[in-house]
Amino acid sequence: MGKPTPRQLQLFFKSLVPYKDQPPGQNQTYQNLLVHLSDMVFLVQRLSHSIRQFSKLDNHHHHSEASSASLQTFRSHVSNCLNQLSLDSKPGFKYWSLPWIHRCFKLLPVVNEAFAKLAVDMDYPMSKWEAISIEEYFQYSLNLLEHLNSIRSALAHLSQARVSLSHALSLVENSPSLAMEYLRKIQSKKLRKEFEMKGIEEREDMPCSGKELVVHEALTIVKNIETWVCGIVLSGLCSDAKPYMMMRKSAALFVDSSLKALDSSVCREIEEKQGVLKEFKEVNDAVDCLVEALDNGEAHEAVKELEGRLEVIEMVLQCIGKELDCLFSNVLAGRDELIEILRQKSQ
């Protein structure tokens, strides 16, 4: 930015001040006036530049405060969702049940939607993300899809067990001996060996400020909760404490104090019951009762009992399956959106 010359100012003021008819003795005074005007304009330019720079800093500070507020809102929402899981924690309350597992699973779409809303509130859609955030989201979504596939496999295992028991019940009246062959208890399911609950990997190139930092911190919370929820759900559906116990080894997992307290209570129950959910134990107990009743020739009440137990788990498992399919589709859609963004940027 340069200081205007007297000549430049003369051209500017020519249309405003008819100086050509000035007396000769006043020419020098007029020239001095132009110099002073030049200095004044230059100072105004400098002041205007300073104001614009201050405005940029002020806007940056404002956006930083807005991003921090959005992150705090996100944290509060997530914390409230976690607190909802422990509202029923009265003396004697048992967490380790199929309905409670279902409530845990419902956290996944809620937290993912909250993360998406955070990006909208900050006016920071995926198309504006830096490479590190895109990479981090890709890794998170890949882990989530793997975990959802494992949950789907566990649901299929339970569905087969339920179908076998339902078939056995249909044979009780006319073929009791054949029914006995299909009366098999719900067995635990071992996950494939390569399955692993992955924790958060700290990197040296993590963002240290701005919206990128907010995305990173929020995504860390989302990943931690996803790991915890999937560990809970898989242990419950597989009747195996191992997935949950593996999850507890993940570093920096507990980002919320309410989750720490809740996890302690859940962990005690899982260890006590060796991962077997209340409803699955009731089905297996009903199977034992029916086998005994068939031997005694009085199976009517035992059949009704097992039918009722199967209806309970069938209803909840179908709900989990539908919600899983919806979440799986949404995660795939998010990955497809990022892939399209990367394709457009590469062009």
N, C-alpha and C positions, 0 to 999 in steps of 0.2 A: 504494500500500500504506500504510494508516494505522495509527497506534499504538492498541491496544485501550484503552478507558476502564475505570476501576475498576468501573463499573456492569456492563459487559460481562463482566468477570472474575468479579464477584460471582455473576452468573447461571451462569457456567461452573462455579465452584467450589462452588456451593450444594449440588449433588448429591454433592460429595466431602467438604466440610467443614461440619459442623452448627454454623454460627456463631451461630445465633439465641439460644443459651443462654449466650453469652459474657457475663461480668460487664461492667457498664457501663464500668468503668475501663480495660478492654482494647479498647474500640472503636477508639480512635485508633491503637493498636498494630496492630490488625487492618487498618485502612485503610492504614497505612504498608506493611504486608506486601503488600497488594494492589498498591500503587504499584510496589514493587520487582518483584513478579511480572510486572506489566505491562511494565516496562522489560526484564525478562529475555525475555519472550515476543517483544517487539518486536525485540530483538537477534537472537533465534533466527530470526525471520522474515527479517531482513536477511541473516543468514548463509546461510540456505537459498536466498534469491534469488541471492546471490553465487555459491554453489556451482552453481546451475542455469545461470547465465550462463557460468561457467567451463567447465561440462560442454559447453555449446553450442559454445564456442570450441574446446575440446579435440576435440569430434566433427568440427568443421569442419576442424581441422588434420589429424585422422586421415583424413578423407575426401580432403583435398588430397594427403596422402602416398600414399594408396591409388591415387588417380588418376594421380599421377606415376609410381608403380611400374607401373601398367598400361600407361602410355605407353612406359616404358622396355622392358617386355616386348615390346610391339608393335614397337618399333624394332629390338630384337635379333632378333626372328623375321624381320622383313623383311630385315635385313642378312644373316642366315644364308641366306635364299633367294637373295639376289643373289650371295653367295659361291659357292653351288652352281653357278652358271652359269660360273664361271671356274676350277672345280676341275681341269678338263682342260687348263688353259693351260700345257702343257709346251712346250719348244722345238719349233717347227714345227707346233704345233696351229693349225688353221684354224677360226675361229668361223663364218665365213659359209657355213653349210650349212643345208639344210632341217630336219634333226633338231634343230639348235641353235635355229633359228627357232621350232620347235615348243616346245622347252623354255622359251624366252622367253615364248611365249604362255601357257603354263601358269602363269606368275607372276600373271596377272590374276585368276583366281578365287581363288588362294591369298591374295593381298594383300587382296582384298575380304572374304574370310572372316575374315582376321585383324582387319580393321577392325570387322566386326560383333562379333567376340568381345571386342574392346576395349570397345565400348559395353556389352556384357553384364557384363563384369568390373567396370565402374564403376557398374553399376546405373543406366545412363543411356540408356534406349531412345529411339527416335525420338520417342515421344510426349512426352518431357520436353525435347526440344531447343528452343532459342530460334529465332526467325525467321531469324537470320543463318546458323545452321548448316543449317537446312532449305533455305534459298536456295542455299547453297554446295553442298550435296549434289545438289540438283536440277541445278545447272549442270554439276557433275562427271559425273553420270549421263547427261545429255544429250550431252556431249562423247563419252563412252564409247560410247553407242549410235551416234552418227554414225561414229566410228572403226570400230566393229564392222561397220556396214553397208558401209563402204569395203573392209574385209577380205573380207567376203562377196562383194562385187563382184569382187575380185581372184581369189578362189577359183573363181567362176563362169567367169571368163576362162580360168583354167588348166584347168578341167574341159573346156571346149570344145576347147582345144588338144589335150588328152590324148585326147578322143573322136575327133578328126580323125585323129590319128596311129594310134590303134588301128584305125580303119576302113581306113586306108591299109595297115596290116599284114595285114588280112584279105583284101586285094585282090592282094597281092604274087604269090601263086602262080598265080592264074588271069588276072589283068589287070594286069601290071606297069606298063603305060603309064598306066592309070587310077589306080593306086596313087601314081604320081609326083605326080598333081595334089593329093593329100591330104597329101603329105609336107611339111608346113610347120613350120618351127622355132617354138619358143615365143617369142613376141614380148613386148617390154616393154609394160606398160599404163600409160597416163598417167591420173592421178587428175583428177577434175573440178576446175576452176579454183578454185571457192569453198572447196575443202577446205583446212583450216588446222589445224596443230598448235598448240593454245592453251596458253600457259603459265599461271602463277599470277598472279592479279590481286590486288595488295595494296590493302586498303581501310582507311579511317580508323576505321571502326566495328568492327574486328575485336575479338573478346573478348580481355581481358588477363589473366584469371585463371579458376580453377575448371575444372569439367568442360567448359565451352564451349571454353576454350582448348585443352584436350587434344583435343577433337573436331576443332578447326580444325587443329592441328598434325599430327594423324594423317591427316586428310583431305588436307592439303597433300602429305604423303609419298605417299599413294595416287595422287593426281592426277599427281605427278611421274613415278612409276613407270609409270602407265598411258600417259602421253605418250611416254615412252622406249620402252616395249614396242611400242606401236602403230606408232611410227615405224620400229622395227626390222622388225616383221612386214610392214608395208606395202611398205617398200623391198625386202624379200626376195621377196615374192610378186609384186610388180609389175616386178621387175628394173630398178628405178629408185632411184638414191641420193637423190633429191630429198626424199621425205617424212622420211627420217631426218635429212638436213641441215637441214631446216626445224625439226625438233624440237630440234636442238642450239642453236638461237637462243633457245629459251624461257628466260626469266629464272629464276634461282634453281632450276635444275633438279636439280642434283646434290646431294642431301641426304645421301648416303652416300659415304664415301671409297672403298669397294670398287667402287661404281658408276662413280666417276671413272676409276679405273684400267682397269676393264673397257671402258668407253666408248672410251678412247683406242685400245685394241687393235682394237676392232670398227670404229672409224672408219677406221683405216688400211686394213683389209681391204676395206671398202666402197668407198673411194676407188680402191684398187688394182684391184678387180674391177668397178667401175662399177655396183655394186648387183646383179650377176648371181650368183645362188647356184650353188654347185658342181654340184648335181644337175641344174639346168636347163641349164647349159653342157654337161654330159655327155649329156643328151638331144639337144641340138642337134648335138653332135659325132657322135652315133650316127645322126642323120638324114642328115648329110653322108656318112657312111660307107655308109649304105644306098642313097642316091642313086647313089653311085659304083659300089656293088656291082651295082645293077640295070643300070647301063650295061654292066658287064662280064659279066652273066649269072650271077653267083655271089653270091646274096643270102642264102643260108641262115644263115650265121654273123652277118651284119649284122642280120637280122631278130631273131634270138635276143638280140643285144646290146640293141637298141632295146626289145624287149619287157621285158627285165629292168630297164632304166632307168625305163620307164613304171610298172612295178609298184612300184618304190621310192617314186616321188613320189605315186602314187595312194594308197598306204597312209597316208602322212603327212598328205596333204591331207584325206583323209576324217576322220582323227582331229581335225585342227584344226577342220574344219567342224562335227563333233558337239560339240566343246567350246565352239565359238563359239555355237551354238544354245542350249546350256545356260546359258552366261553371259548371253546376251541376255535369256533368259527370267527369270533371277534379278534382273537389273538392272531390268527392267520391273516385277517383283513388288515390289521395294523402292520404286520410284516410286509404284506404286499404294498401297502401305501409307502413304506420306507424304501422298498426296492424301486418303486416307480420314481420316487424323489431322487434317489441316487442315479437312476438311469437318465433323468432329465438334466441333472447337474453335469453328468459326464458328457452330455452333448453340447 
